[in-house]
Amino acid sequence: MITLYHSPFSVSSQKVRMVLAEKNLDWNDQIIDLLAGEHLDEKFRKINPRAEVPVLESESNILVDSALINEYLEECFPEVPLLPQNPIARYKARHWSSWIDKNLHIASGIITYAILARPLILKQPTETIEYLLHSLPDATTRSWRRNVLDHGLQALEVKEAITQHRKFFNRLESSLTKAHAWLSGCEFSLADITALPYIMRAEHVGLGDLISFEEYPNTRSWYMRMQTRPSMQAAFIRYFDGDTQDLLMKLVVAAQPEVNELMQQDISITKGSNGQS
Ligand SMILES: N[C@@H](CCC(=O)N[C@@H](CS)C(=O)NCC(=O)O)C(=O)O
């Protein structure tokens, strides 16, 4: 039996949960509370020294990194295929995953941290905040988190993260050449599953205005189709109970004026660099 160590709101966990649901697999649920720093405890670090979720345990093997975990699941359970047969379409699916890891994953983490995590972390005693920062194994993550804790949405990293999201939306729109297309071509694949958590997160933190229906019709159509998949319920929706929704909404509403301002700045810069303003 598979065990997944994961967190409800972790985008990387969401990718694996969606694959498990698409493939109709049963699995043991081990929720790790990231906000409380459970991933930084010695117990969890013995499982994954990088102190990250998701981690998949299968037949006493420990697997880390959502892209690799999903490839493993694809190889073990090919009955519901999530990689196309055509080599170029397979390449496209894998290229999406690699592009997202390199260009978007940290940007999404920065925005999430600034809008959703920071206000909750700042309510904790100073020693707890310092523990949460110092225990992070990665120096780059420690550095941007410190800066975002100190400066909130005004941290330079947040502006850069918004720009990365715009690049992501542009890339989605240019890949989805038709309203009914999927990211690796004409079949639903791991590429769609990998991209979905980031667009959902962008919407949940209030960046949805960057993806207007006029400018991004194919992306909007793809996103609507993705939301109707039964795996959405299992992988995402069931973790959003009423209290969680209330809390998220309060945090997003509180951040919205600053987020709007940053989106406006990003739109002006982008238009300026295209020579349109
Ligand atoms: N490349 C890894 C990245 C995993 C990752 O960044 N996980 C985040 C949640 S999405 C995490 O565990 N963060 C720990 C923290 O917030 O300190 C993967 O795809 O699994």
PDBQT file of the ligand as one rigid body, heavy atoms in Angstrom, charges set to zero:
ROOT
HETATM    1  N1  LIG A 301      10.696  19.770  -6.149  1.00  0.00    +0.000 N 
HETATM    2  C1  LIG A 301       9.874  19.391  -5.022  1.00  0.00    +0.000 C 
HETATM    3  C2  LIG A 301       9.471  20.647  -4.293  1.00  0.00    +0.000 C 
HETATM    4  C3  LIG A 301       8.691  20.310  -3.044  1.00  0.00    +0.000 C 
HETATM    5  C4  LIG A 301       8.284  21.555  -2.280  1.00  0.00    +0.000 C 
HETATM    6  O1  LIG A 301       8.729  22.682  -2.561  1.00  0.00    +0.000 OA
HETATM    7  N2  LIG A 301       7.403  21.351  -1.296  1.00  0.00    +0.000 N 
HETATM    8  C5  LIG A 301       6.941  22.450  -0.483  1.00  0.00    +0.000 C 
HETATM    9  C6  LIG A 301       5.426  22.503  -0.468  1.00  0.00    +0.000 C 
HETATM   10  S1  LIG A 301       4.784  22.772  -2.117  1.00  0.00    +0.000 SA
HETATM   11  C7  LIG A 301       7.411  22.233   0.934  1.00  0.00    +0.000 C 
HETATM   12  O2  LIG A 301       7.386  21.144   1.442  1.00  0.00    +0.000 OA
HETATM   13  N3  LIG A 301       7.855  23.323   1.584  1.00  0.00    +0.000 N 
HETATM   14  C8  LIG A 301       8.390  23.283   2.894  1.00  0.00    +0.000 C 
HETATM   15  C9  LIG A 301       8.246  24.591   3.590  1.00  0.00    +0.000 C 
HETATM   16  O3  LIG A 301       7.251  25.295   3.313  1.00  0.00    +0.000 OA
HETATM   17  O4  LIG A 301       9.097  24.912   4.409  1.00  0.00    +0.000 OA
HETATM   18  C10 LIG A 301       8.658  18.613  -5.508  1.00  0.00    +0.000 C 
HETATM   19  O5  LIG A 301       8.196  18.852  -6.639  1.00  0.00    +0.000 OA
HETATM   20  O6  LIG A 301       8.175  17.750  -4.770  1.00  0.00    +0.000 OA
ENDROOT
TORSDOF 0
